[in-house]
Amino acid sequence: MPPPHVHLNGRLLPLGEAHVSVFDHGLLYGDSCFEAIRVYGGHPAFWRAHLTRLAESARLLDLPDPGAAYWSAALAALINANHLDAAMVRLTLTRGAAPPGLRPGTPPEATCIALAVPPPQPPAASHVATARFHRIPAACLPTTAKTGNYLPNLLSRRGAQAAGGDEALFTDDDGRYLEGTVSNLFYVDPEGRLRTPPLAAGCLPGITRDILLAEAARLGIKVGEHSPTRADLLAAREALLSGTGYEVTPIATLDGEPIAAGPMAGRLAAAYREAIARDAEAAPLRG
């Protein structure tokens, strides 16, 4: 069951009393951005990085962001009111309620939502499928913004699940793999180097991706950026997904074909947990 309180437009409300207008432009047009933050032991892991990315998404979409002070206070209030120990918190910013139309005459007040749900349980190993659709290209929508426009992700994820998998991987026009619908992609090449597709290829700048790259460097692991082909992934020593929900999850199969297992996923998962603990100590969220 979801926790009983929601933070909506500056107020803590019981879940049943939190309502958004049917004229909200996030609902009508997907004019919104969001962040998902994982709570461990009452601490919202890497919350500062998430708020920085939320602000950048708002800037790219020209959304009226109330700012980091507002969101950090909302996050703290939500955690405290619901006594959250382990949860997934979603922060959503929309254009707000205004008459239908692509250009509201008077700028509406933004809608700001902070809500919590139980944390996801990633699989021990992921079975992934090649996505049916491509990501919205940068020429249409900034790929570095985490927006509410998720139809390619939703449709591709449903297709993967219908085929018995749990995640789909987007490809570019040349068939090179970029990222999952809610995850970033890593693999270990035959020479033992850890590789991940570059952000310039159109990948979302994942918070967990950044942390794993930093942890790999700290551990002395050779890292490079490269968008793999299907042959690259099937020949890899191992491959894995990273993300706030997936954490660090090895990939078992791609479209039903096996991918080798190895020690890198476990090594990075342990380093990720240590990074969470360091973040809780260095950046506690004050309520």
Summary of the structure (lengths in Angstrom):
residues: 287
radius of gyration: 19.3
end to end distance: 24.0
largest distance: 58.2
contacts: 952
relative contact order: 0.14
helix: 31%
strand: 27%
